[in-house]
Amino acid sequence: MFSGIVEEKAKVSGILRSADGFKLTVDSEIASSDARIGESISVNGVCLTVVNIDGKKISFDVCEETLRVTGLSSTAGKRVNLERSLKVGERISGHFVTGHIDCAGVIRSIEKRPNECVFEIEFPAEKSAYVADKGSIALDGVSLTIGKITDNRFKVYLIPLTLKETNLGSKKAGDPVNIEFDILGKYALKNLPAETKKSKVSMSFLREHGFA
């Protein structure tokens, strides 16, 4: 379990095919200081298990499906966001993030303002039930708050510190991002009565008719 508060940007030094799929290796300063074989680390929001440690290099086994779904295959030579798993008793400054990616999104636009940067993210329309105004969301493992929602797009507002400390600062329009929706929202939706789920009333419906 993670909180979506990125600890460092680490460079992916290699993605090599192995007997079990692929091995992804990152050059880490912070996570490598106390990493142990078998523990979980969030890599661009993807929960991966440490399989080898060589100085500041940490390696993870990644199956082909994970590479395909999350876009980790395109990170060779790039910086990825790393976060070690939560410790009991620590402050949770973001929200609960599992590291299990729900889908990939695409950055459709980036608007730079004096004290913030606005990203507009497009996501699969069938996932719209999980996107709520002012709700939590993780993009490449970064805990953010959802702003304006339009159909299958939403906006997030990034402060300068977030841009500096995460790889979101190097993103550009057209780049993919890993999306994990708020786990609490997913469980709440799953446990709604069947007749409620079939209702035609949605956030889009409410906005269209002036209720939201």
MDTraj code that builds the backbone (N, CA, C; nanometers):
import mdtraj as md
import numpy as np

residues = "MET PHE SER GLY ILE VAL GLU GLU LYS ALA LYS VAL SER GLY ILE LEU ARG SER ALA ASP GLY PHE LYS LEU THR VAL ASP SER GLU ILE ALA SER SER ASP ALA ARG ILE GLY GLU SER ILE SER VAL ASN GLY VAL CYS LEU THR VAL VAL ASN ILE ASP GLY LYS LYS ILE SER PHE ASP VAL CYS GLU GLU THR LEU ARG VAL THR GLY LEU SER SER THR ALA GLY LYS ARG VAL ASN LEU GLU ARG SER LEU LYS VAL GLY GLU ARG ILE SER GLY HIS PHE VAL THR GLY HIS ILE ASP CYS ALA GLY VAL ILE ARG SER ILE GLU LYS ARG PRO ASN GLU CYS VAL PHE GLU ILE GLU PHE PRO ALA GLU LYS SER ALA TYR VAL ALA ASP LYS GLY SER ILE ALA LEU ASP GLY VAL SER LEU THR ILE GLY LYS ILE THR ASP ASN ARG PHE LYS VAL TYR LEU ILE PRO LEU THR LEU LYS GLU THR ASN LEU GLY SER LYS LYS ALA GLY ASP PRO VAL ASN ILE GLU PHE ASP ILE LEU GLY LYS TYR ALA LEU LYS ASN LEU PRO ALA GLU THR LYS LYS SER LYS VAL SER MET SER PHE LEU ARG GLU HIS GLY PHE ALA".split()
xyz = np.array([
    [0.0839, -0.1194, 0.0000],
    [0.0000, 0.0000, 0.0000],
    [0.0876, 0.1246, 0.0000],
    [0.0447, 0.2260, -0.0751],
    [0.1221, 0.3492, -0.0891],
    [0.0309, 0.4692, -0.0634],
    [0.0893, 0.5884, -0.0663],
    [0.0105, 0.7092, -0.0417],
    [0.0082, 0.8035, -0.1597],
    [0.0882, 0.7750, -0.2637],
    [0.0920, 0.8627, -0.3795],
    [0.1819, 0.9835, -0.3610],
    [0.2653, 0.9828, -0.2562],
    [0.3625, 1.0889, -0.2343],
    [0.4983, 1.0372, -0.2813],
    [0.5411, 1.0822, -0.3972],
    [0.6627, 1.0307, -0.4614],
    [0.7866, 1.0691, -0.3808],
    [0.8784, 0.9719, -0.3645],
    [1.0000, 0.9962, -0.2880],
    [1.1189, 1.0356, -0.3746],
    [1.1197, 0.9877, -0.4976],
    [1.2315, 1.0232, -0.5856],
    [1.1982, 0.9912, -0.7312],
    [1.2742, 1.0550, -0.8196],
    [1.2694, 1.0232, -0.9617],
    [1.3943, 0.9414, -0.9919],
    [1.3746, 0.8175, -1.0335],
    [1.4879, 0.7281, -1.0600],
    [1.4950, 0.6956, -1.2085],
    [1.6160, 0.6823, -1.2591],
    [1.6339, 0.6522, -1.4008],
    [1.6252, 0.5023, -1.4255],
    [1.5497, 0.4652, -1.5287],
    [1.5408, 0.3244, -1.5686],
    [1.6649, 0.2919, -1.6510],
    [1.7513, 0.2094, -1.5949],
    [1.8773, 0.1789, -1.6633],
    [1.8667, 0.0599, -1.7570],
    [1.7563, -0.0146, -1.7480],
    [1.7413, -0.1257, -1.8401],
    [1.6106, -0.2004, -1.8256],
    [1.5599, -0.2507, -1.9377],
    [1.4456, -0.3421, -1.9390],
    [1.4870, -0.4580, -2.0275],
    [1.5197, -0.5705, -1.9656],
    [1.5729, -0.6846, -2.0389],
    [1.4813, -0.8052, -2.0258],
    [1.4706, -0.8827, -2.1331],
    [1.3910, -1.0049, -2.1277],
    [1.4623, -1.1078, -2.0415],
    [1.3852, -1.1741, -1.9561],
    [1.4406, -1.2773, -1.8685],
    [1.3583, -1.4034, -1.8845],
    [1.3968, -1.5087, -1.8113],
    [1.3250, -1.6360, -1.8206],
    [1.1814, -1.6212, -1.7739],
    [1.1547, -1.5264, -1.6826],
    [1.0208, -1.5085, -1.6259],
    [0.9431, -1.3936, -1.6895],
    [0.9974, -1.3333, -1.7925],
    [0.9296, -1.2208, -1.8569],
    [1.0284, -1.1109, -1.8880],
    [1.0279, -1.0071, -1.8054],
    [1.1205, -0.8961, -1.8229],
    [1.1759, -0.8530, -1.6880],
    [1.2947, -0.7995, -1.6903],
    [1.3551, -0.7465, -1.5688],
    [1.3784, -0.5973, -1.5889],
    [1.3164, -0.5172, -1.5024],
    [1.3302, -0.3721, -1.5079],
    [1.4238, -0.3284, -1.3959],
    [1.5245, -0.2485, -1.4300],
    [1.6237, -0.2029, -1.3326],
    [1.6253, -0.0509, -1.3263],
    [1.6243, 0.0019, -1.2040],
    [1.6303, 0.1472, -1.1854],
    [1.7526, 0.1828, -1.1018],
    [1.8070, 0.3018, -1.1255],
    [1.9172, 0.3548, -1.0455],
    [1.8566, 0.4470, -0.9406],
    [1.8601, 0.4029, -0.8154],
    [1.7898, 0.4729, -0.7088],
    [1.8839, 0.5262, -0.6024],
    [1.8513, 0.6428, -0.5494],
    [1.9276, 0.7001, -0.4379],
    [1.8593, 0.6724, -0.3045],
    [1.7284, 0.6949, -0.2993],
    [1.6541, 0.6847, -0.1731],
    [1.6039, 0.5429, -0.1479],
    [1.5274, 0.4881, -0.2435],
    [1.4674, 0.3561, -0.2226],
    [1.5715, 0.2476, -0.2027],
    [1.6889, 0.2630, -0.2642],
    [1.7930, 0.1604, -0.2529],
    [1.8592, 0.1597, -0.1154],
    [1.8397, 0.2656, -0.0383],
    [1.9079, 0.2764, 0.0911],
    [1.8625, 0.1715, 0.1918],
    [1.7369, 0.1272, 0.1804],
    [1.6897, 0.0248, 0.2743],
    [1.6048, -0.0817, 0.2045],
    [1.6204, -0.0937, 0.0719],
    [1.5423, -0.1919, -0.0033],
    [1.5793, -0.3340, 0.0371],
    [1.4795, -0.4215, 0.0335],
    [1.5014, -0.5632, 0.0647],
    [1.4355, -0.6499, -0.0419],
    [1.4953, -0.7644, -0.0664],
    [1.4390, -0.8590, -0.1622],
    [1.2981, -0.8990, -0.1176],
    [1.2053, -0.8953, -0.2093],
    [1.0688, -0.9383, -0.1793],
    [0.9734, -0.8273, -0.1403],
    [1.0246, -0.7065, -0.1118],
    [0.9333, -0.5993, -0.0735],
    [0.8781, -0.5278, -0.1960],
    [0.7719, -0.4502, -0.1740],
    [0.7040, -0.3812, -0.2837],
    [0.7478, -0.2358, -0.2928],
    [0.7649, -0.1884, -0.4156],
    [0.7948, -0.0486, -0.4430],
    [0.7063, -0.0045, -0.5589],
    [0.6521, 0.1163, -0.5483],
    [0.5698, 0.1708, -0.6550],
    [0.6599, 0.2351, -0.7601],
    [0.6484, 0.1892, -0.8838],
    [0.7259, 0.2425, -0.9963],
    [0.6273, 0.3019, -1.0970],
    [0.6229, 0.4347, -1.1044],
    [0.5216, 0.5028, -1.1869],
    [0.3814, 0.4547, -1.1522],
    [0.3608, 0.4289, -1.0233],
    [0.2294, 0.3876, -0.9772],
    [0.2025, 0.2395, -0.9852],
    [0.2975, 0.1625, -1.0370],
    [0.2808, 0.0177, -1.0510],
    [0.3507, -0.0521, -0.9349],
    [0.2783, -0.1336, -0.8616],
    [0.3362, -0.2074, -0.7499],
    [0.4218, -0.3227, -0.8030],
    [0.5541, -0.3142, -0.7805],
    [0.6463, -0.4175, -0.8273],
    [0.7250, -0.4736, -0.7094],
    [0.7715, -0.5968, -0.7247],
    [0.8454, -0.6649, -0.6182],
    [0.9946, -0.6645, -0.6473],
    [1.0729, -0.6255, -0.5483],
    [1.2185, -0.6219, -0.5616],
    [1.2728, -0.7648, -0.5712],
    [1.3503, -0.7932, -0.6759],
    [1.4071, -0.9268, -0.6921],
    [1.5593, -0.9262, -0.6857],
    [1.6204, -0.8076, -0.7007],
    [1.7661, -0.8004, -0.6939],
    [1.8093, -0.6589, -0.6558],
    [1.9154, -0.6517, -0.5746],
    [1.9707, -0.5233, -0.5336],
    [2.1215, -0.5286, -0.5554],
    [2.1733, -0.4331, -0.6293],
    [2.3168, -0.4268, -0.6561],
    [2.3608, -0.2821, -0.6362],
    [2.4031, -0.2513, -0.5145],
    [2.4372, -0.1133, -0.4824],
    [2.3140, -0.0257, -0.4901],
    [2.3155, 0.0723, -0.5793],
    [2.2017, 0.1615, -0.5958],
    [2.1065, 0.1159, -0.7055],
    [2.1352, 0.0008, -0.7634],
    [2.0481, -0.0539, -0.8670],
    [1.9473, -0.1518, -0.8056],
    [1.8202, -0.1302, -0.8357],
    [1.7132, -0.2189, -0.7884],
    [1.6456, -0.2788, -0.9103],
    [1.6250, -0.4101, -0.9081],
    [1.5618, -0.4780, -1.0210],
    [1.4291, -0.5404, -0.9805],
    [1.3368, -0.5436, -1.0762],
    [1.2037, -0.6001, -1.0557],
    [1.1700, -0.6920, -1.1729],
    [1.1031, -0.8030, -1.1443],
    [1.0496, -0.8862, -1.2511],
    [0.9160, -0.8282, -1.2942],
    [0.8949, -0.8148, -1.4254],
    [0.7711, -0.7574, -1.4786],
    [0.7186, -0.8496, -1.5877],
    [0.5930, -0.8908, -1.5741],
    [0.5369, -0.9781, -1.6765],
    [0.4991, -0.8951, -1.7995],
    [0.4835, -0.9626, -1.9126],
    [0.4558, -0.8946, -2.0392],
    [0.3249, -0.8171, -2.0347],
    [0.2253, -0.8737, -1.9676],
    [0.0950, -0.8072, -1.9578],
    [0.1065, -0.6748, -1.8825],
    [0.1871, -0.6729, -1.7761],
    [0.2057, -0.5496, -1.6996],
    [0.2723, -0.4429, -1.7848],
    [0.3722, -0.4825, -1.8623],
    [0.4376, -0.3870, -1.9514],
    [0.3387, -0.3304, -2.0526],
    [0.2527, -0.4164, -2.1035],
    [0.1580, -0.3731, -2.2059],
    [0.0534, -0.2780, -2.1496],
    [-0.0022, -0.3126, -2.0350],
    [-0.1126, -0.2355, -1.9781],
    [-0.0667, -0.1030, -1.9186],
    [0.0520, -0.1014, -1.8593],
    [0.0956, 0.0172, -1.7860],
    [0.1848, 0.1112, -1.8645],
    [0.2448, 0.0662, -1.9715],
    [0.3346, 0.1525, -2.0467],
    [0.4749, 0.1578, -1.9908],
    [0.5085, 0.0696, -1.8972],
    [0.6442, 0.0676, -1.8428],
    [0.7470, 0.0329, -1.9502],
    [0.7032, -0.0310, -2.0567],
    [0.7965, -0.0711, -2.1622],
    [0.8605, 0.0486, -2.2316],
    [0.7992, 0.1650, -2.2192],
    [0.8514, 0.2850, -2.2865],
    [0.9345, 0.3726, -2.1929],
    [0.9696, 0.3196, -2.0752],
    [1.0397, 0.4023, -1.9768],
    [1.1914, 0.3852, -1.9786],
    [1.2468, 0.2981, -2.0623],
    [1.3923, 0.2767, -2.0655],
    [1.4656, 0.4088, -2.0881],
    [1.5595, 0.4378, -1.9984],
    [1.6375, 0.5604, -2.0085],
    [1.5675, 0.6833, -1.9539],
    [1.4423, 0.6678, -1.9121],
    [1.3654, 0.7811, -1.8606],
    [1.3595, 0.7779, -1.7081],
    [1.3049, 0.8842, -1.6509],
    [1.2864, 0.8929, -1.5063],
    [1.1477, 0.8418, -1.4694],
    [1.1419, 0.7611, -1.3649],
    [1.0146, 0.7102, -1.3151],
    [0.9980, 0.7515, -1.1695],
    [0.8737, 0.7602, -1.1260],
    [0.8439, 0.7957, -0.9874],
    [0.8540, 0.6722, -0.8981],
    [0.9279, 0.6840, -0.7885],
    [0.9407, 0.5741, -0.6929],
    [0.8813, 0.6137, -0.5578],
    [0.8129, 0.5180, -0.4969],
    [0.7647, 0.5343, -0.3600],
    [0.7735, 0.4007, -0.2888],
    [0.8370, 0.4007, -0.1725],
    [0.8401, 0.2797, -0.0915],
    [0.7049, 0.2593, -0.0244],
    [0.6745, 0.1349, 0.0125],
    [0.5455, 0.1051, 0.0746],
    [0.5326, 0.1748, 0.2092],
    [0.4075, 0.1969, 0.2505],
    [0.3804, 0.2689, 0.3743],
    [0.4247, 0.1910, 0.4971],
    [0.4604, 0.2654, 0.6008],
    [0.4882, 0.2059, 0.7305],
    [0.3723, 0.2382, 0.8249],
    [0.3375, 0.1448, 0.9109],
    [0.2315, 0.1694, 1.0081],
    [0.2761, 0.2807, 1.1021],
    [0.1886, 0.3802, 1.1208],
    [0.2201, 0.4899, 1.2110],
    [0.2702, 0.6148, 1.1421],
    [0.2982, 0.6049, 1.0089],
    [0.3451, 0.7219, 0.9356],
    [0.2260, 0.8085, 0.8934],
    [0.2507, 0.9368, 0.8703],
    [0.1472, 1.0250, 0.8178],
    [0.1165, 0.9864, 0.6730],
    [-0.0118, 0.9924, 0.6372],
    [-0.0532, 0.9645, 0.4999],
    [-0.0929, 1.0969, 0.4374],
    [-0.0022, 1.1565, 0.3613],
    [-0.0265, 1.2905, 0.3073],
    [-0.1072, 1.2888, 0.1781],
    [-0.1160, 1.1745, 0.1119],
    [-0.1927, 1.1640, -0.0120],
    [-0.3230, 1.0896, 0.0120],
    [-0.3406, 0.9748, -0.0548],
    [-0.4548, 0.8880, -0.0309],
    [-0.4079, 0.7449, -0.0493],
    [-0.4922, 0.6485, -0.0137],
    [-0.4516, 0.5089, -0.0247],
    [-0.4383, 0.4679, -0.1712],
    [-0.3178, 0.4249, -0.2087],
    [-0.2872, 0.3839, -0.3457],
    [-0.2349, 0.2406, -0.3411],
    [-0.2955, 0.1510, -0.4188],
    [-0.2583, 0.0096, -0.4126],
    [-0.1442, -0.0268, -0.5057],
    [-0.1261, 0.0518, -0.6124],
    [-0.0256, 0.0153, -0.7115],
    [-0.0796, -0.0780, -0.8174],
    [-0.2117, -0.0976, -0.8201],
    [-0.2762, -0.1823, -0.9208],
    [-0.3436, -0.0899, -1.0224],
    [-0.2825, -0.0738, -1.1374],
    [-0.3275, 0.0226, -1.2372],
    [-0.4612, -0.0197, -1.2990],
    [-0.5529, 0.0761, -1.3085],
    [-0.6848, 0.0487, -1.3657],
    [-0.6860, 0.0642, -1.5170],
    [-0.6120, 0.1611, -1.5679],
    [-0.6099, 0.1843, -1.7114],
    [-0.5012, 0.2857, -1.7445],
    [-0.4787, 0.3040, -1.8717],
    [-0.3858, 0.4073, -1.9170],
    [-0.4665, 0.5273, -1.9640],
    [-0.4127, 0.6452, -1.9385],
    [-0.4746, 0.7680, -1.9855],
    [-0.3767, 0.8407, -2.0769],
    [-0.4222, 0.9477, -2.1374],
    [-0.3372, 1.0282, -2.2265],
    [-0.3494, 1.1750, -2.1878],
    [-0.2358, 1.2425, -2.1790],
    [-0.2370, 1.3862, -2.1516],
    [-0.2749, 1.4576, -2.2813],
    [-0.3904, 1.5223, -2.2813],
    [-0.4377, 1.5886, -2.4031],
    [-0.3918, 1.7336, -2.4109],
    [-0.3711, 1.7980, -2.2981],
    [-0.3226, 1.9355, -2.3009],
    [-0.2539, 1.9696, -2.1704],
    [-0.1609, 2.0643, -2.1763],
    [-0.0908, 2.1142, -2.0583],
    [-0.0939, 2.2664, -2.0650],
    [-0.1540, 2.3254, -1.9623],
    [-0.1640, 2.4717, -1.9564],
    [-0.0788, 2.5224, -1.8409],
    [0.0219, 2.6003, -1.8726],
    [0.1110, 2.6537, -1.7705],
    [0.0587, 2.7884, -1.7219],
    [0.0463, 2.8004, -1.5887],
    [0.0015, 2.9231, -1.5265],
    [0.1094, 2.9701, -1.4288],
    [0.0991, 3.0942, -1.3748],
    [0.2038, 3.1469, -1.2867],
    [0.2421, 3.0550, -1.1712],
    [0.1437, 2.9975, -1.1011],
    [0.1749, 2.9166, -0.9836],
    [0.1218, 2.7743, -0.9913],
    [0.0840, 2.7311, -1.1096],
    [0.0332, 2.5957, -1.1252],
    [0.0394, 2.5553, -1.2719],
    [0.0200, 2.4268, -1.2929],
    [0.0164, 2.3721, -1.4280],
    [-0.1057, 2.2815, -1.4368],
    [-0.1872, 2.3004, -1.5390],
    [-0.3122, 2.2253, -1.5526],
    [-0.2978, 2.1184, -1.6603],
    [-0.3154, 1.9934, -1.6199],
    [-0.3138, 1.8815, -1.7140],
    [-0.4569, 1.8394, -1.7422],
    [-0.4905, 1.8201, -1.8699],
    [-0.6187, 1.7599, -1.9057],
    [-0.5917, 1.6165, -1.9494],
    [-0.6550, 1.5233, -1.8812],
    [-0.6311, 1.3804, -1.9034],
    [-0.7525, 1.3148, -1.9669],
    [-0.7288, 1.2398, -2.0733],
    [-0.8354, 1.1601, -2.1349],
    [-0.8241, 1.0172, -2.0851],
    [-0.9375, 0.9573, -2.0496],
    [-0.9385, 0.8204, -1.9979],
    [-1.0499, 0.7416, -2.0663],
    [-1.0476, 0.6081, -2.0599],
    [-1.1512, 0.5268, -2.1243],
    [-1.2900, 0.5616, -2.0708],
    [-1.3840, 0.5852, -2.1590],
    [-1.5181, 0.6292, -2.1200],
    [-1.5866, 0.5318, -2.0246],
    [-1.5565, 0.4025, -2.0374],
    [-1.6237, 0.3043, -1.9517],
    [-1.5803, 0.3147, -1.8052],
    [-1.4775, 0.3944, -1.7780],
    [-1.4296, 0.4122, -1.6408],
    [-1.4857, 0.5382, -1.5753],
    [-1.5787, 0.6060, -1.6413],
    [-1.6255, 0.7362, -1.5934],
    [-1.6918, 0.7306, -1.4561],
    [-1.7453, 0.6161, -1.4194],
    [-1.8113, 0.6049, -1.2885],
    [-1.7131, 0.6238, -1.1737],
    [-1.5847, 0.6036, -1.1996],
    [-1.4840, 0.6138, -1.0946],
    [-1.4247, 0.7545, -1.0817],
    [-1.4661, 0.8451, -1.1698],
    [-1.4101, 0.9802, -1.1697],
    [-1.5100, 1.0763, -1.1062],
    [-1.4744, 1.1331, -0.9916],
    [-1.5644, 1.2212, -0.9184],
    [-1.4997, 1.3565, -0.8949],
    [-1.5797, 1.4600, -0.9046],
    [-1.5316, 1.5953, -0.8803],
    [-1.4702, 1.6054, -0.7406],
    [-1.3501, 1.6571, -0.7314],
    [-1.2735, 1.6732, -0.6078],
    [-1.2318, 1.5387, -0.5465],
    [-1.2452, 1.4306, -0.6245],
    [-1.2024, 1.3001, -0.5762],
    [-1.0529, 1.2807, -0.5942],
    [-1.0006, 1.1762, -0.5333],
    [-0.8576, 1.1455, -0.5431],
    [-0.8297, 1.0554, -0.6621],
    [-0.7104, 1.0704, -0.7190],
    [-0.6673, 0.9860, -0.8300],
    [-0.5153, 0.9820, -0.8293],
    [-0.4583, 0.8719, -0.8771],
    [-0.3126, 0.8601, -0.8867],
    [-0.2731, 0.8541, -1.0336],
    [-0.1844, 0.9447, -1.0745],
    [-0.1307, 0.9464, -1.2100],
    [0.0178, 0.9168, -1.2032],
    [0.0594, 0.8069, -1.2647],
    [0.1984, 0.7612, -1.2545],
    [0.2414, 0.7543, -1.1080],
    [0.1460, 0.7176, -1.0214],
    [0.1760, 0.7008, -0.8793],
    [0.1716, 0.8275, -0.7980],
    [0.1331, 0.9397, -0.8582],
    [0.1268, 1.0676, -0.7869],
    [-0.0163, 1.0940, -0.7418],
    [-0.0347, 1.1168, -0.6117],
    [-0.1675, 1.1453, -0.5581],
    [-0.2099, 1.2868, -0.5962],
    [-0.3247, 1.2975, -0.6666],
    [-0.3750, 1.4268, -0.7127],
    [-0.5251, 1.4356, -0.6889],
    [-0.5772, 1.5576, -0.6991],
    [-0.7199, 1.5813, -0.6823],
    [-0.7817, 1.6156, -0.8172],
    [-0.8929, 1.5501, -0.8489],
    [-0.9609, 1.5729, -0.9762],
    [-1.0314, 1.7076, -0.9740],
    [-1.0120, 1.7839, -1.0827],
    [-1.0793, 1.9120, -1.0974],
    [-1.1961, 1.8990, -1.1927],
    [-1.2023, 1.9859, -1.2923],
    [-1.3139, 1.9875, -1.3860],
    [-1.3214, 1.8582, -1.4662],
    [-1.4433, 1.8055, -1.4801],
    [-1.4669, 1.6819, -1.5547],
    [-1.5541, 1.7136, -1.6760],
    [-1.5123, 1.6669, -1.7932],
    [-1.5903, 1.6830, -1.9152],
    [-1.5902, 1.5511, -1.9904],
    [-1.7064, 1.4843, -1.9919],
    [-1.7179, 1.3537, -2.0584],
    [-1.6085, 1.2599, -2.0076],
    [-1.5189, 1.2141, -2.0964],
    [-1.4147, 1.1211, -2.0521],
    [-1.2798, 1.1923, -2.0393],
    [-1.2854, 1.3168, -1.9912],
    [-1.1641, 1.3916, -1.9608],
    [-1.1792, 1.4608, -1.8257],
    [-1.0674, 1.4782, -1.7589],
    [-1.0697, 1.5548, -1.6343],
    [-0.9410, 1.6359, -1.6251],
    [-0.9430, 1.7365, -1.5402],
    [-0.8264, 1.8205, -1.5208],
    [-0.7690, 1.8011, -1.3806],
    [-0.6373, 1.8101, -1.3702],
    [-0.5691, 1.8107, -1.2418],
    [-0.4778, 1.9324, -1.2389],
    [-0.4569, 1.9852, -1.1198],
    [-0.3811, 2.1086, -1.1039],
    [-0.2552, 2.0783, -1.0229],
    [-0.1404, 2.0998, -1.0837],
    [-0.0126, 2.0639, -1.0224],
    [0.0623, 2.1887, -0.9757],
    [0.1075, 2.1861, -0.8513],
    [0.1866, 2.2965, -0.7980],
    [0.3321, 2.2779, -0.8419],
    [0.4130, 2.3826, -0.8364],
    [0.5533, 2.3716, -0.8802],
    [0.6312, 2.2601, -0.8118],
    [0.6067, 2.2358, -0.6835],
    [0.6804, 2.1310, -0.6119],
    [0.6539, 1.9937, -0.6727],
    [0.5286, 1.9671, -0.7075],
    [0.4934, 1.8384, -0.7686],
    [0.5640, 1.8219, -0.9028],
    [0.5675, 1.9285, -0.9805],
    [0.6346, 1.9238, -1.1110],
    [0.7842, 1.8983, -1.0940],
    [0.8427, 1.9545, -0.9890],
    [0.9859, 1.9406, -0.9649],
    [1.0223, 1.8024, -0.9118],
    [0.9431, 1.7491, -0.8204],
    [0.9777, 1.6262, -0.7506],
    [0.9309, 1.4985, -0.8187],
    [0.8474, 1.5093, -0.9223],
    [0.7977, 1.3907, -0.9927],
    [0.8272, 1.4024, -1.1420],
    [0.8086, 1.2929, -1.2127],
    [0.8349, 1.2964, -1.3568],
    [0.7240, 1.3647, -1.4357],
    [0.6172, 1.4087, -1.3668],
    [0.5110, 1.4804, -1.4364],
    [0.5623, 1.6128, -1.4917],
    [0.6680, 1.6654, -1.4320],
    [0.7252, 1.7901, -1.4796],
    [0.7884, 1.7794, -1.6172],
    [0.8190, 1.6595, -1.6605],
    [0.8810, 1.6404, -1.7926],
    [0.7824, 1.5879, -1.8961],
    [0.6568, 1.5747, -1.8569],
    [0.5556, 1.5238, -1.9495],
    [0.5163, 1.6299, -2.0510],
    [0.4630, 1.5819, -2.1632],
    [0.4123, 1.6717, -2.2665],
    [0.2812, 1.6168, -2.3205],
    [0.2069, 1.7009, -2.3902],
    [0.0795, 1.6587, -2.4474],
    [0.1005, 1.5386, -2.5390],
    [0.0153, 1.4388, -2.5234],
    [0.0263, 1.3163, -2.6015],
    [0.0913, 1.2028, -2.5263],
    [0.1559, 1.2337, -2.4132],
    [0.2211, 1.1288, -2.3336],
    [0.1175, 1.0461, -2.2586],
    [0.1449, 0.9163, -2.2415],
    [0.0542, 0.8320, -2.1632],
    [0.0829, 0.8450, -2.0135],
    [-0.0160, 0.8143, -1.9311],
    [0.0016, 0.8101, -1.7863],
    [-0.0738, 0.6895, -1.7310],
    [-0.0187, 0.6294, -1.6268],
    [-0.0864, 0.5203, -1.5594],
    [-0.1889, 0.5776, -1.4629],
    [-0.3115, 0.5263, -1.4683],
    [-0.4186, 0.5760, -1.3827],
    [-0.4626, 0.4692, -1.2837],
    [-0.4689, 0.5079, -1.1570],
    [-0.5342, 0.4250, -1.0547],
    [-0.6414, 0.5094, -0.9882],
    [-0.7666, 0.4642, -0.9970],
    [-0.8769, 0.5365, -0.9349],
    [-0.8798, 0.5083, -0.7846],
    [-0.9462, 0.5950, -0.7122],
    [-0.9537, 0.5831, -0.5664],
    [-1.0172, 0.4504, -0.5266],
    [-0.9461, 0.3723, -0.4478],
    [-0.9943, 0.2390, -0.4088],
    [-1.1226, 0.2470, -0.3264],
    [-1.1377, 0.3515, -0.2456],
    [-1.2591, 0.3650, -0.1644],
    [-1.3803, 0.3875, -0.2539],
    [-1.3622, 0.4675, -0.3592],
    [-1.4701, 0.4905, -0.4536],
    [-1.5078, 0.3648, -0.5296],
    [-1.4073, 0.2838, -0.5627],
    [-1.4343, 0.1598, -0.6368],
    [-1.5156, 0.0616, -0.5526],
    [-1.4808, 0.0495, -0.4249],
    [-1.5557, -0.0421, -0.3379],
    [-1.6959, 0.0100, -0.3108],
    [-1.7095, 0.1417, -0.2956],
    [-1.8414, 0.2001, -0.2731],
    [-1.9321, 0.1729, -0.3923],
    [-1.8783, 0.1908, -0.5138],
    [-1.9567, 0.1662, -0.6344],
    [-1.9930, 0.0191, -0.6479],
    [-1.8992, -0.0678, -0.6155],
    [-1.9232, -0.2120, -0.6271],
    [-2.0383, -0.2574, -0.5374],
    [-2.0529, -0.1919, -0.4210],
    [-2.1528, -0.2350, -0.3234],
    [-2.2851, -0.1604, -0.3326],
    [-2.3021, -0.0782, -0.4373],
    [-2.4309, -0.0138, -0.4584],
    [-2.5344, -0.1184, -0.4998],
    [-2.6611, -0.1004, -0.4639],
    [-2.7654, -0.1929, -0.5096],
    [-2.7686, -0.1978, -0.6621],
    [-2.8044, -0.3122, -0.7165],
    [-2.8048, -0.3315, -0.8612],
    [-2.8935, -0.2295, -0.9318],
    [-3.0088, -0.1971, -0.8701],
    [-3.0996, -0.1037, -0.9352],
    [-3.0411, 0.0374, -0.9415],
    [-2.9552, 0.0704, -0.8455],
    [-2.8904, 0.2020, -0.8461],
    [-2.7888, 0.2088, -0.9580],
    [-2.7133, 0.0993, -0.9772],
    [-2.6124, 0.0963, -1.0831],
    [-2.6746, 0.1119, -1.2207],
    [-2.8004, 0.0621, -1.2368],
    [-2.8641, 0.0679, -1.3674],
    [-2.9287, 0.2028, -1.3940],
    [-2.9314, 0.2891, -1.2931],
    [-2.9936, 0.4191, -1.3095],
    [-2.9237, 0.4998, -1.4180],
    [-3.0001, 0.5790, -1.4917],
    [-2.9439, 0.6636, -1.5952],
    [-2.8865, 0.7925, -1.5383],
    [-2.9054, 0.8140, -1.4059],
    [-2.8526, 0.9344, -1.3424],
    [-2.7029, 0.9177, -1.3197],
    [-2.6241, 1.0035, -1.3804],
    [-2.4796, 0.9999, -1.3683],
    [-2.4299, 1.1426, -1.3506],
    [-2.2994, 1.1567, -1.3261],
    [-2.2430, 1.2903, -1.3132],
    [-2.2628, 1.3693, -1.4427],
    [-2.2481, 1.3012, -1.5568],
    [-2.2678, 1.3690, -1.6849],
    [-2.4129, 1.4156, -1.6992],
    [-2.5067, 1.3289, -1.6559],
    [-2.6498, 1.3616, -1.6614],
    [-2.6794, 1.4820, -1.5743],
    [-2.6252, 1.4829, -1.4512],
    [-2.6502, 1.5921, -1.3586],
    [-2.5918, 1.7236, -1.4095],
    [-2.4698, 1.7156, -1.4672],
    [-2.4091, 1.8378, -1.5214],
    [-2.4900, 1.8911, -1.6398],
    [-2.5366, 1.7981, -1.7235],
    [-2.6114, 1.8380, -1.8430],
    [-2.7411, 1.9099, -1.8072],
    [-2.7990, 1.8716, -1.6936],
    [-2.9267, 1.9290, -1.6538],
    [-2.9146, 2.0338, -1.5433],
    [-2.7911, 2.0813, -1.5236],
    [-2.7697, 2.1940, -1.4343],
    [-2.7690, 2.1646, -1.2871],
    [-2.7524, 2.0359, -1.2490],
    [-2.7504, 2.0001, -1.1072],
    [-2.6099, 1.9866, -1.0503],
    [-2.5084, 1.9940, -1.1330],
    [-2.3697, 1.9784, -1.0856],
    [-2.2775, 2.0705, -1.1649],
])
top = md.Topology()
chain = top.add_chain()
for i, resn in enumerate(residues, 1):
    res = top.add_residue(resn, chain, resSeq=i)
    for name in ("N", "CA", "C"):
        top.add_atom(name, md.element.get_by_symbol(name[0]), res)
traj = md.Trajectory(xyz[None], top)
